């Protein structure tokens, strides 16, 4: 689990620091910028950068175009991920169960 906190002014005001566990169990510090570009958002979302651009053009991800590049707030990308997880989990919870036990109950009615 990654815990983010604002870094001190010495470390830079535009960075977030997170604590994560390395594969060997040691704690390590990770730094996350307050803003991301298209490749950075694609990495967070685990999708192709062209898909990120399509999402920006559809208005699904808030972004600003600075010159030729798009810039997004990291918190907005993480919020998009969080909302997608909540929405899709809720949808799965509303679906009828496909377990054999549920089918037997329907068949006996």
C-alpha positions in Angstrom: 0.0 0.0 0.0 1.3 3.4 -0.9 0.9 6.3 1.5 1.4 9.7 0.1 2.3 12.8 2.0 3.5 16.3 1.0 7.2 16.7 1.0 9.0 19.4 2.9 10.1 22.6 1.1 13.7 21.3 1.1 12.7 18.3 -0.9 10.5 20.3 -3.3 6.9 21.6 -2.9 5.6 19.8 -6.1 6.4 16.3 -5.0 4.6 13.6 -3.0 6.5 11.0 -1.1 5.1 7.6 -0.5 6.3 4.6 1.6 6.2 1.2 0.0 7.7 -2.2 0.7 10.4 -3.5 -1.6 10.1 -7.2 -2.7 12.5 -8.1 0.2 10.2 -6.4 2.7 12.3 -3.3 3.3 10.6 0.1 3.4 11.6 2.4 0.6 10.6 6.0 -0.3 8.9 6.7 -3.6 8.4 10.1 -5.1 5.4 11.1 -7.1 5.0 14.4 -8.8 1.8 16.5 -8.5 1.5 16.5 -12.3 1.9 13.8 -14.9 2.1 13.8 -18.7 0.4 11.3 -21.0 3.1 8.6 -20.6 3.0 9.0 -16.8 -0.8 8.8 -16.7 -0.7 5.7 -19.0 1.7 4.1 -16.5 -0.6 4.8 -13.6 -3.6 3.6 -15.5 -1.8 0.6 -17.0 -3.0 1.5 -20.5 -1.4 2.7 -23.7 -0.6 6.4 -24.0 -2.9 6.7 -27.1 -5.8 5.5 -24.9 -5.0 8.3 -22.4 -5.2 10.8 -25.3 -8.6 9.4 -26.3 -9.8 9.7 -22.8 -8.7 13.3 -22.6 -10.4 14.2 -25.9 -13.7 12.5 -24.7 -13.4 14.5 -21.4 -13.0 11.4 -19.2 -9.7 12.7 -17.8 -9.2 16.4 -17.0 -6.1 17.8 -18.7 -4.6 21.0 -19.9 -2.6 21.3 -23.1 0.7 23.2 -22.6 2.3 23.7 -25.9 2.0 20.3 -27.7 1.9 18.3 -24.5 -1.0 17.5 -22.1 -0.5 17.8 -18.3 -2.8 16.2 -15.7 -2.9 16.4 -11.9 -1.8 13.1 -10.5 -4.6 13.3 -7.9 -7.1 13.5 -10.8 -5.7 10.3 -12.5 -5.7 8.5 -9.1 -9.3 9.7 -8.5 -10.3 8.3 -11.9 -8.8 5.0 -10.9 -10.5 5.0 -7.5 -13.9 5.9 -9.0 -13.6 3.1 -11.7 -12.8 0.6 -9.0 -15.8 1.7 -6.9 -18.1 1.8 -9.9 -17.1 -1.6 -11.2 -17.1 -3.3 -7.8 -20.7 -2.0 -7.2 -21.7 -3.3 -10.6 -20.4 -6.8 -9.8 -22.2 -6.8 -6.4 -25.5 -6.1 -8.2 -25.2 -9.0 -10.6 -26.9 -12.2 -9.7 -24.6 -14.9 -8.4 -23.6 -17.6 -10.9 -22.7 -20.2 -8.2 -24.2 -23.7 -8.4 -26.0 -23.1 -5.1 -27.9 -20.1 -6.5 -29.0 -22.1 -9.6 -30.4 -24.9 -7.4 -32.5 -22.5 -5.5 -34.0 -21.1 -8.7 -34.6 -24.6 -10.1 -36.6 -25.7 -7.0 -39.1 -22.8 -7.2 
